[in-house]
Amino acid sequence: DVYFPEIPSNFRPVFTQDFASNINYSYQIWQKG
């Protein structure tokens, strides 16, 4: 099981945005290789 601590709802959208942009950035780097 993966444990996610309780995150305030006002914090969640920012966290999701940063997480998605990090995934996209890593994917672009991987594609170039």
URMO-V659625 format. One record per backbone hydrogen bond with DSSP energy under -0.5 kcal/mol. CO is the residue of the C=O (numbers start at 1). NH is the residue of the N-H. If there is no record, write none. Layout:
co & nh
CO & NH
CO & NH
This chain:
co & nh
1 & 3
2 & 4
3 & 5
8 & 11
8 & 12
9 & 13
11 & 15
12 & 16
13 & 17
14 & 18
15 & 19
16 & 20
17 & 21
18 & 22
19 & 23
20 & 24
21 & 25
22 & 26
23 & 27
24 & 28
25 & 29
26 & 30
27 & 31
28 & 32
29 & 33
